[in-house]
Amino acid sequence: MSRPVWAAGLLVLVLAMPAQAASGLKPMMPTTPPAPTAPVATIAEGTAIQVARSLFPAELVQAKPNVELSPHYSGHAVWDISWEGDGMIFVSVDARDGQVVSVNRWKNGPTLPSTTRLTQAEAEAKAAGWLAKLAPGAQSALVAAKSPFADWYDPSAYTFGYNWQAMGYPVPNAGAYLRIEDATGELLGWHLNRPEGKMVLPPAILAESEARAAFAKLPLTLSYTRAYWKDESYHTKPSSSSPMLLAYLPPQELALSQSGSWIGPDGQPLPDVTIPTWKQVPPPIVPYKPPTEPLSKAESLMIAQKASGRTGEPDLVSLSRWDGQLTYNFGWVDWSKPEGNELNVSVDAVRGLVQEIWSGKEFSEGPATLTPAEAQQIAVDFMVTYRPDLAGVLYYPAANLVNGLGSYIFRFNLQHEGIMVQDYSAELWINGATGQVVTFWGPHQMLELDLPKPEGILPPGPLMAKLVEVAGLELGWVQVQPAGEEPFLQLVWHLGQSVPVSLIEAQTGIFRDEEGTDVLKFRLPPTDVAGHWAEHEILALFDQRIVTVESGKFMPEQAMTEAEAAAWLARLNYTGPRPFATEVPAVGKDGAEVAPGEPNPATPITREAFVRQVVVALGYEKIAGMKNQIWMDFHDQAQIEPGARNAVAVLNGLGVIRGTPEGYFLPKK
């Protein structure tokens, strides 16, 4: 569970608080914490410095570096080595074996593309050299990724991504990213994630046909979810006012072991993968009513103490005001323990409710002693007592998850007519040994939802079978972390990632990714363009999600209609296109009348008319509209409509159109 933002900046909030808000809220200063246990290193400091120095020209790393032995997020110690001078150089070396795990170099001054930029082939050769130097023992395991790492985009650098493969199969969350300068090939950045734990190869691999059959039987969860897109144009923007739609949610992070049993993302077995039944949180005996006046600090503290089980005064207190809200944040720190045993509670003083609890103690230090039924009752009682506004509204699954480290996780969801509503939930973690609520977060206020009627719902079975067909199955490793034992990697079947499906519209059957893109139209490459004279151009436009496919086919020899041309141009990042002018009302494929000025879905678009619209979309309308006609080499230029002749000349001059090999444009085709 990630730490809430307010918890990370608790002291900042106290220091930045206005005098009138901070009055009477001075924090109690904790005693000096004990020194943490020092990380253990096998590689000597001098050896780590030599490894770091070998990556850069000597003049950049001659000075004595800053060195610190630090714990790495992987759980092992690293040597952090840095130099300041011509910018900054920062290198992390694994203290176990001297492997370089990260490099970052920042130069002084602006980063601009070089005029002597390396070619792609030259950059790839430089990258291969760096890969051999940075990870010689892992070079064979790192396979070039299909796409660069977008978060490291730099106009003056080449970026390369690598996926980690073991025994020929990918390892999740393992791989490397490399950045080199675009002109010199010098090292700018490197990040390596290595898989932790031994790999256990099963004696036999489950047949893909059996795995497909098992995945096709998985249930799809019907829910209301927010549509963060406007249309099928791919260029979408999230909006809090986006409409809700009914959708099936594919099974997430499920994997099938080679024995045919289901496991979760942590490698732990899942005894039940069916859709759980849900129970309603009972309403409070006394209906919830917000206080007539905001709670005082003392009243808010009393709620925080009862909810968290703390009796003493907090070590840190802050007050937050924004958008009509008033929130007290209380923090307790126990410096007698190395980790501080920090606990933070936020109380909404306006509504008299607990907003969040965070303790950093999601995982129990020992095995769970509470039964699932006992933990469930604690969770329900907490919701009724400290979130009475949600009691009687939210539901929870009857079969609750228990993680491998002795804690119970409960998720409460709003339901409407028996259907789950996404983006409206609360989550609660209970320490299985103590029964204490160690983490909680919930919605700050009730949402006003406009939900569609659950009518015309497609059956989930055929849609799940189609999902398996579209996404495919892949073999890969998953890390298993047994309680108190060393982790190991297990080989599993999982849904393919090349065509990510985030939801399936329950009333239309449209498969969409997280951006709202119709994956069957925009993400499955056409199967009927191989060897076509325009194959390269078609695939390039498809990769940009400008042209679409139907049932996996582009049909390159089919005449383009006015409506198709308008839709393709609308997906460009330009201000156009303008509506196509039709002289008289026409009839579309569905029999509906198409008004003048609208693109006609039944009328094929001529080459000259399409060129005119492309020129408008590109912003060259004034040139195309000049009275003087631009001369061209086309033998049939006299047949081009005068209003389109300069448009043809503009695109011909830009190299967008070339005409036939015989030198004809064929404007009326």
Summary of the structure (lengths in Angstrom):
residues: 669
radius of gyration: 30.9
end to end distance: 61.1
largest distance: 92.2
contacts: 1906
relative contact order: 0.09
helix: 22%
strand: 26%
